[in-house]
Amino acid sequence: MTVIDFEKGDGLVPTIVQDAVTHRVLMLGYMNAESYQLTLDRGYVTFWSRSRKRIWTKGETSGNFLQLREIKVDCDGDTLLVKAIPSGPVCHTGSDTCFGEDNQPSEMTNSEFLFYLEDVISDRRNNPIEGSYTNHLFSRGLNKIAQKVGEEAVELVIESKDNNKD
């Protein structure tokens, strides 16, 4: 495991934040050792603000928090990749990303869609959301999940047979 080198950049490490589901790059921030530890402890992405000269948790003002899913360290130990789930627009301008992009799944190939769907289902299982039908199925067990997948497969076959693209 690569050790984070907080000394290289005067105590700050560039931190790229990526949506854990859509894989879009959301923003760039900077972490120091304290904000890194707070991120791990609290589960919400926390940075060192270079302009305000203080620790700040993304979303503390706007309410648009970044819920931590994973942190990766680059090969040199001087850059972090944080995978997170945004609770709303990330940029202070109101844009989904700080690069002016929408953070919605774009046109995907069939295989990309299946990987996206797998990520969403995995995230629901690991991070349950109250009222989620997917979580409801997980709570009912494998037989209920298999039954639901079977029902959906039958509907897909019938619609495909009739060449219905809706």
C-alpha positions in Angstrom: 0.0 0.0 0.0 1.3 3.4 -1.0 1.8 5.9 1.9 0.4 9.4 1.4 3.2 12.0 1.2 1.8 15.1 2.8 5.3 16.7 2.9 5.8 17.0 -0.9 3.2 19.7 -1.4 3.7 21.8 1.8 1.3 19.5 3.6 -1.4 19.4 0.9 -2.2 16.6 -1.5 -4.3 17.3 -4.6 -7.5 15.3 -4.3 -9.6 14.4 -7.4 -13.2 13.6 -6.5 -15.1 11.2 -8.8 -18.7 10.1 -8.7 -18.6 6.4 -7.4 -21.5 5.5 -9.7 -21.3 7.6 -12.9 -17.4 7.8 -12.7 -17.5 11.5 -13.8 -14.8 13.7 -12.3 -16.6 16.1 -10.0 -14.0 18.5 -8.6 -10.4 19.0 -7.4 -9.7 19.9 -3.8 -6.7 19.6 -1.4 -6.4 17.5 1.7 -3.9 17.7 4.5 -3.4 14.9 7.0 -6.2 16.3 9.3 -8.8 16.6 6.6 -7.9 13.1 5.3 -8.4 11.6 8.7 -11.7 13.5 9.2 -12.9 12.2 5.8 -12.2 8.6 7.0 -13.7 9.1 10.4 -16.9 10.9 9.4 -17.5 9.4 5.9 -17.9 12.8 4.3 -15.2 14.3 2.0 -13.4 17.0 3.9 -10.7 19.3 2.5 -8.2 22.0 3.5 -9.5 25.3 2.0 -6.5 27.2 0.7 -8.4 30.5 0.4 -10.1 30.3 3.9 -7.1 28.6 5.5 -9.2 26.1 7.4 -10.7 22.6 7.3 -14.1 22.4 5.5 -16.4 19.6 4.7 -17.8 19.8 1.2 -21.5 20.6 1.6 -21.3 22.3 5.0 -22.8 25.4 3.5 -24.8 24.2 0.6 -26.0 20.9 2.1 -24.6 19.1 -1.0 -22.3 16.6 0.8 -20.0 14.1 -0.8 -20.5 10.7 0.9 -17.2 8.8 0.9 -17.0 5.4 -0.8 -13.3 4.9 -1.5 -9.9 6.6 -1.4 -7.1 5.6 -3.7 -3.5 6.8 -3.5 -1.5 7.3 -6.7 1.8 5.5 -7.3 3.9 8.4 -6.0 1.8 8.9 -2.9 1.2 12.6 -3.7 -2.3 12.6 -5.3 -5.6 11.1 -4.0 -8.6 9.8 -6.0 -11.7 10.0 -3.9 -14.8 8.1 -5.0 -18.0 9.6 -3.5 -21.7 9.9 -3.9 -22.8 13.5 -4.3 -26.1 14.6 -2.6 -26.6 17.4 -5.1 -24.6 19.7 -7.4 -21.0 19.8 -6.5 -19.9 23.2 -7.8 -20.6 26.5 -6.0 -22.1 27.7 -9.3 -24.9 25.1 -9.1 -23.3 22.9 -11.8 -23.2 19.1 -11.2 -19.4 19.3 -11.5 -16.8 22.0 -11.2 -16.0 21.4 -14.9 -19.5 22.4 -16.1 -20.6 18.9 -16.9 -23.9 17.2 -16.2 -23.4 14.3 -13.8 -26.0 12.0 -15.4 -25.4 8.7 -17.1 -24.8 9.5 -20.8 -25.5 7.4 -23.8 -23.9 4.1 -22.9 -23.2 0.9 -24.7 -25.1 -2.1 -23.5 -22.2 -3.4 -21.6 -21.5 0.0 -20.0 -25.1 0.2 -18.9 -24.8 -3.3 -17.3 -21.7 -2.2 -15.4 -23.5 1.0 -14.3 -26.5 -1.0 -13.1 -24.1 -3.3 -11.2 -22.6 -0.3 -9.5 -26.0 1.1 -8.5 -27.2 -2.3 -7.1 -23.9 -2.8 -5.3 -24.1 0.6 -3.8 -27.7 0.0 -2.6 -26.6 -3.2 -1.0 -23.6 -1.7 0.8 -25.3 1.6 1.6 -29.0 1.0 2.1 -31.4 3.9 1.3 -34.7 3.9 3.2 -37.6 3.3 0.8 -35.4 1.8 -1.9 -37.1 -1.1 -3.7 -33.7 -2.7 -4.3 -33.0 -2.7 -0.6 -36.5 -4.2 0.0 -35.6 -7.0 -2.3 -32.3 -7.6 -0.5 -34.1 -7.8 2.8 -36.5 -10.4 1.4 -33.6 -12.7 0.3 -32.3 -14.5 -2.8 -35.5 -16.3 -3.8 -37.4 -13.0 -3.9 -34.6 -11.4 -6.0 -34.6 -14.3 -8.4 -38.4 -14.1 -8.7 -38.2 -10.4 -9.6 -35.4 -10.9 -12.1 -37.4 -13.7 -13.7 -40.5 -11.4 -14.0 -38.5 -8.6 -15.6 -36.8 -11.1 -18.0 -40.2 -12.4 -19.2 -41.4 -8.8 -19.8 -38.2 -8.0 -21.7 -38.6 -11.1 -23.9 -42.2 -10.3 -24.7 -41.4 -6.7 -25.5 -38.4 -7.7 -27.7 -40.5 -10.2 -29.6 -43.0 -7.5 -30.4 -40.1 -5.1 -31.3 -41.4 -2.6 -28.7 -38.6 -0.2 -27.9 -40.5 1.5 -25.1 
